[in-house]
Amino acid sequence: MERFRIKSPSTRFYCSYAFDWILCAVLLVLFFCLDRVEPFHREFSVENTAIMYPLDQKETVPIWALVLIMAVFPAVLMLVVSIGIRRSPYDFHNGLLGLLLSVLLTTIFTQVMKVTVGKHRPDFLARCEPILNGAPLTQDRPLQLWTVDVCSQTDKHILKDGMRSFPSGHASTAFAGLVYLALWMSGKMHVFDRKGYSLKPVLLFMPIVAAILVAISRIQDYRHSAIDVTWGAIIGIIFAVFSYLQYYPSPTSRNSHIPHPCRDFSNSHLDDVDHLEDAIGIRRNSGEFIDESGAQEHSLEQR
């Protein structure tokens, strides 16, 4: 087996995270597959005022803007801080990987919920354009609900999207990306160091406020109800916290600015460790590499 061992420490390091990146790629492909799945066809009433709102093709926060807000902006900020300031490619690697995991897990979970629940959007009737016997359908029959068979909408995408209200994808992914960013920022700034700097929480809440505004825009656009965006936010927050803690210690830790130890350190020889430290920008014994999961810690205070 020694013959097949990868000799380069930096190569072994990146290979140890290969599964994480492959998982992210699989989740992305799975999302596009789920997007083609027909949602559950829930029966509806044409007199239900909750789904009578008008359909506006223009969105306050379109998909491209959402991607910039919840993924591109956090990634660029991590790049500037990790590479430009901290000089640590490993820190950027962990931050980016955690961000992708948070957003993609949230997206998959949200998409599964959308197609299985099949809840109608507030503008569903405007999408459906129900017609019965050649005339607009505006009244229900006693003790009867309607199916999509009465819909005259010719654009199948518009109609199918009208049955994907719960939970809000904009809200869940916005919170997944921006709450993750807030956690990452809190770790870097040591917000919970009990020193009471008022500027830190102000900066910390900026991405959270941005996520809230994205969620509110979905209610304003009549794409979702308040319950849709609330549960979307809860889902995004859960996966953001989960993903962050996979690669970083708790924000309350005194070493919160340092990512978890890289996986290749544990089985490396001393010479390999030196090579690996040069490759990833982490110093194992200089307070820049802390293994909080074990009994032994290396920090500046211990030197």
C-alpha positions as CSV (number, residue, x, y, z in Angstrom):
1,M,0.0,0.0,0.0
2,E,3.0,2.3,0.6
3,R,3.6,2.1,-3.2
4,F,0.3,3.8,-3.9
5,R,0.7,6.5,-1.3
6,I,0.6,10.0,-2.7
7,K,3.9,11.6,-1.8
8,S,3.1,15.2,-2.1
9,P,1.7,16.5,1.2
10,S,-0.3,19.3,-0.5
11,T,-1.7,16.8,-3.0
12,R,-2.7,14.5,-0.1
13,F,-4.3,17.5,1.6
14,Y,-6.5,18.4,-1.4
15,C,-7.4,14.8,-2.0
16,S,-8.6,14.5,1.6
17,Y,-11.3,17.1,0.7
18,A,-12.1,15.6,-2.6
19,F,-15.3,13.9,-1.3
20,D,-16.6,17.3,0.0
21,W,-16.2,18.9,-3.4
22,I,-17.7,15.9,-5.2
23,L,-20.7,16.0,-2.8
24,C,-21.2,19.7,-3.7
25,A,-21.1,18.8,-7.4
26,V,-23.6,16.0,-6.9
27,L,-25.9,18.3,-4.9
28,L,-25.8,20.8,-7.7
29,V,-26.7,18.2,-10.3
30,L,-29.5,16.9,-8.1
31,F,-31.0,20.4,-7.8
32,F,-31.3,20.7,-11.6
33,C,-32.9,17.2,-11.7
34,L,-35.4,18.1,-9.0
35,D,-36.3,21.3,-10.8
36,R,-37.7,19.1,-13.6
37,V,-39.9,17.1,-11.2
38,E,-43.7,17.9,-11.4
39,P,-44.9,19.2,-8.1
40,F,-47.8,17.6,-6.2
41,H,-51.1,18.8,-7.7
42,R,-53.1,20.1,-4.8
43,E,-56.8,20.9,-5.3
44,F,-57.9,24.5,-4.9
45,S,-60.8,26.9,-4.6
46,V,-61.3,29.7,-7.1
47,E,-62.8,31.7,-4.3
48,N,-59.7,31.4,-2.1
49,T,-58.5,35.0,-1.6
50,A,-55.1,33.8,-0.5
51,I,-54.3,32.8,-4.1
52,M,-56.0,35.6,-5.9
53,Y,-53.1,38.1,-6.1
54,P,-51.9,39.4,-9.5
55,L,-49.0,37.9,-11.3
56,D,-46.1,40.2,-11.9
57,Q,-43.3,38.7,-14.1
58,K,-40.8,41.3,-12.7
59,E,-39.3,40.3,-9.4
60,T,-37.7,42.6,-6.8
61,V,-34.8,40.2,-6.4
62,P,-34.4,38.0,-9.5
63,I,-32.4,34.8,-9.5
64,W,-29.2,36.4,-10.7
65,A,-29.3,39.0,-8.0
66,L,-30.0,36.4,-5.4
67,V,-26.9,34.4,-6.5
68,L,-24.8,37.6,-6.2
69,I,-26.2,38.4,-2.7
70,M,-26.0,34.9,-1.1
71,A,-23.0,33.3,-2.8
72,V,-20.8,35.6,-4.9
73,F,-20.5,38.5,-2.3
74,P,-19.7,36.2,0.6
75,A,-17.1,34.3,-1.5
76,V,-15.4,37.5,-2.6
77,L,-15.3,38.8,1.0
78,M,-13.8,35.5,2.2
79,L,-11.2,35.7,-0.6
80,V,-10.2,39.2,0.3
81,V,-9.9,38.5,4.1
82,S,-8.4,35.0,3.8
83,I,-5.9,35.5,0.9
84,G,-5.4,39.2,1.0
85,I,-5.2,39.8,4.7
86,R,-4.6,36.5,6.5
87,R,-2.5,34.9,3.7
88,S,-4.2,31.6,4.3
89,P,-5.4,29.6,1.3
90,Y,-6.6,26.9,3.7
91,D,-8.9,29.4,5.5
92,F,-10.4,30.5,2.2
93,H,-10.8,26.8,1.1
94,N,-12.7,26.0,4.3
95,G,-14.8,29.1,4.2
96,L,-15.8,28.6,0.5
97,L,-16.5,24.9,1.0
98,G,-18.7,25.6,4.0
99,L,-20.6,28.3,2.1
100,L,-21.2,25.9,-0.8
101,L,-22.3,23.1,1.5
102,S,-24.7,25.4,3.3
103,V,-26.4,26.8,0.2
104,L,-26.5,23.5,-1.7
105,L,-27.9,21.5,1.2
106,T,-30.5,24.2,1.8
107,T,-31.4,24.3,-1.9
108,I,-31.9,20.5,-2.1
109,F,-34.0,20.3,1.1
110,T,-36.1,23.3,-0.1
111,Q,-36.6,21.8,-3.5
112,V,-37.8,18.5,-2.1
113,M,-40.2,20.2,0.1
114,K,-41.6,22.3,-2.7
115,V,-42.4,19.4,-5.0
116,T,-43.8,17.2,-2.3
117,V,-46.0,19.8,-0.6
118,G,-47.3,21.5,-3.8
119,K,-48.6,24.6,-2.1
120,H,-50.1,27.2,-4.4
121,R,-48.4,30.6,-4.6
122,P,-50.5,33.8,-3.7
123,D,-50.7,34.5,-7.5
124,F,-51.7,31.0,-8.5
125,L,-55.1,31.8,-9.9
126,A,-53.5,34.5,-12.2
127,R,-51.1,31.8,-13.4
128,C,-53.8,29.1,-13.8
129,E,-56.4,31.2,-15.6
130,P,-59.2,28.8,-14.8
131,I,-61.8,28.2,-17.5
132,L,-64.9,25.9,-17.5
133,N,-67.0,25.3,-20.6
134,G,-65.3,28.2,-22.4
135,A,-66.0,30.8,-19.7
136,P,-63.8,32.1,-16.8
137,L,-64.3,30.1,-13.7
138,T,-65.0,32.4,-10.8
139,Q,-67.3,30.4,-8.4
140,D,-67.0,27.0,-6.8
141,R,-69.6,24.3,-6.9
142,P,-70.9,23.2,-3.5
143,L,-68.6,20.8,-1.7
144,Q,-66.2,20.7,-4.7
145,L,-62.6,21.8,-5.3
146,W,-60.9,22.2,-8.6
147,T,-57.8,20.6,-10.1
148,V,-55.3,22.0,-12.6
149,D,-57.4,20.4,-15.4
150,V,-59.4,23.7,-15.4
151,C,-56.3,25.8,-15.9
152,S,-55.9,27.4,-19.4
153,Q,-52.3,28.5,-18.9
154,T,-50.3,27.5,-21.9
155,D,-46.9,28.1,-20.4
156,K,-46.3,25.0,-18.4
157,H,-43.4,26.5,-16.5
158,I,-45.5,29.4,-15.1
159,L,-48.2,26.9,-14.0
160,K,-45.7,24.4,-12.5
161,D,-43.9,27.2,-10.6
162,G,-47.2,28.3,-9.2
163,M,-47.4,25.1,-7.2
164,R,-44.0,25.6,-5.4
165,S,-44.8,28.1,-2.8
166,F,-43.7,26.3,0.4
167,P,-41.0,26.9,1.5
168,S,-39.5,30.0,0.0
169,G,-36.4,29.2,-2.0
170,H,-35.2,32.8,-2.0
171,A,-35.6,33.1,1.7
172,S,-34.0,29.7,2.5
173,T,-30.9,30.3,0.3
174,A,-30.5,33.9,1.3
175,F,-30.4,32.9,5.0
176,A,-28.2,29.9,4.2
177,G,-25.5,32.1,2.5
178,L,-25.8,35.3,4.6
179,V,-26.2,33.7,8.0
180,Y,-23.2,31.5,7.2
181,L,-21.3,34.7,6.3
182,A,-22.4,36.3,9.6
183,L,-21.1,33.3,11.5
184,W,-17.8,33.5,9.6
185,M,-17.5,37.2,10.3
186,S,-18.3,36.7,13.9
187,G,-15.5,34.2,14.2
188,K,-13.0,36.4,12.4
189,M,-14.0,39.5,14.5
190,H,-14.3,37.6,17.8
191,V,-17.7,39.2,18.4
192,F,-18.3,37.1,21.5
193,D,-15.0,38.0,23.2
194,R,-16.9,39.9,26.0
195,K,-15.0,43.2,25.2
196,G,-18.2,45.0,24.0
197,Y,-17.1,46.6,20.7
198,S,-20.4,48.1,19.4
199,L,-19.1,48.2,15.7
200,K,-18.7,44.4,15.6
201,P,-22.4,43.5,16.0
202,V,-23.4,46.2,13.6
203,L,-21.2,44.7,10.9
204,L,-22.4,41.2,11.9
205,F,-26.1,42.0,11.5
206,M,-25.7,43.6,8.0
207,P,-25.8,40.3,6.1
208,I,-28.7,39.1,8.3
209,V,-30.7,42.3,7.5
210,A,-30.0,41.7,3.8
211,A,-31.4,38.2,4.1
212,I,-34.5,39.5,5.8
213,L,-35.0,42.1,3.1
214,V,-34.8,39.4,0.4
215,A,-37.4,37.4,2.3
216,I,-39.7,40.4,2.6
217,S,-39.4,41.1,-1.2
218,R,-41.0,37.7,-1.8
219,I,-44.1,38.7,0.1
220,Q,-44.2,42.0,-1.7
221,D,-44.0,40.3,-5.1
222,Y,-46.9,38.0,-4.1
223,R,-44.6,35.0,-4.6
224,H,-45.0,33.7,-1.1
225,S,-47.0,34.1,2.1
226,A,-45.4,35.0,5.4
227,I,-45.3,31.3,6.6
228,D,-43.4,30.3,3.4
229,V,-40.6,32.8,4.0
230,T,-40.5,32.1,7.8
231,W,-39.9,28.4,7.3
232,G,-37.5,29.2,4.5
233,A,-35.5,31.3,6.8
234,I,-35.5,28.6,9.5
235,I,-34.3,26.0,7.1
236,G,-31.5,28.3,5.8
237,I,-30.4,29.1,9.3
238,I,-30.2,25.4,10.4
239,F,-28.1,24.4,7.4
240,A,-25.9,27.5,7.8
241,V,-25.0,26.7,11.4
242,F,-24.5,23.0,10.6
243,S,-22.2,23.7,7.6
244,Y,-20.2,26.4,9.5
245,L,-19.5,24.1,12.4
246,Q,-18.2,21.4,10.0
247,Y,-15.2,23.6,9.1
248,Y,-14.8,26.1,12.0
249,P,-15.1,26.1,15.8
250,S,-18.0,27.8,17.6
251,P,-18.0,31.6,17.3
252,T,-17.8,31.8,21.1
253,S,-14.4,29.9,21.0
254,R,-11.3,31.9,21.7
255,N,-9.9,30.4,18.5
256,S,-13.0,31.1,16.4
257,H,-11.0,32.8,13.6
258,I,-9.1,29.6,12.9
259,P,-10.6,26.8,10.8
260,H,-10.6,23.2,12.1
261,P,-7.4,21.3,11.6
262,C,-6.8,20.0,8.0
263,R,-7.2,16.3,7.7
264,D,-3.7,15.5,6.3
265,F,-1.9,16.8,9.4
266,S,-2.7,13.8,11.6
267,N,-0.7,11.2,9.6
268,S,2.1,13.3,8.2
269,H,5.8,13.1,8.9
270,L,7.6,16.2,10.2
271,D,9.1,17.1,6.8
272,D,5.7,16.6,5.1
273,V,4.1,18.9,7.7
274,D,6.6,21.7,6.9
275,H,5.8,21.3,3.2
276,L,2.1,21.3,3.9
277,E,2.3,24.4,6.0
278,D,4.0,26.3,3.2
279,A,1.3,25.1,0.7
280,I,-1.8,26.1,2.7
281,G,-0.6,29.1,4.8
282,I,-1.2,27.5,8.2
283,R,1.4,27.2,10.9
284,R,0.8,24.2,13.1
285,N,2.6,25.5,16.2
286,S,2.3,29.2,15.9
287,G,-1.3,29.8,17.1
288,E,-2.5,29.6,13.5
289,F,-3.6,26.0,13.8
290,I,-5.7,24.8,16.6
291,D,-7.1,21.3,17.1
292,E,-10.0,21.9,19.5
293,S,-11.3,18.4,19.1
294,G,-8.4,16.8,20.9
295,A,-6.8,17.1,24.3
296,Q,-3.7,18.9,23.0
297,E,-3.8,22.4,21.7
298,H,-1.0,24.6,20.2
299,S,-1.4,28.3,20.7
300,L,0.7,31.4,21.1
301,E,0.0,31.4,24.8
302,Q,1.6,27.9,25.2
303,R,4.8,28.7,23.4
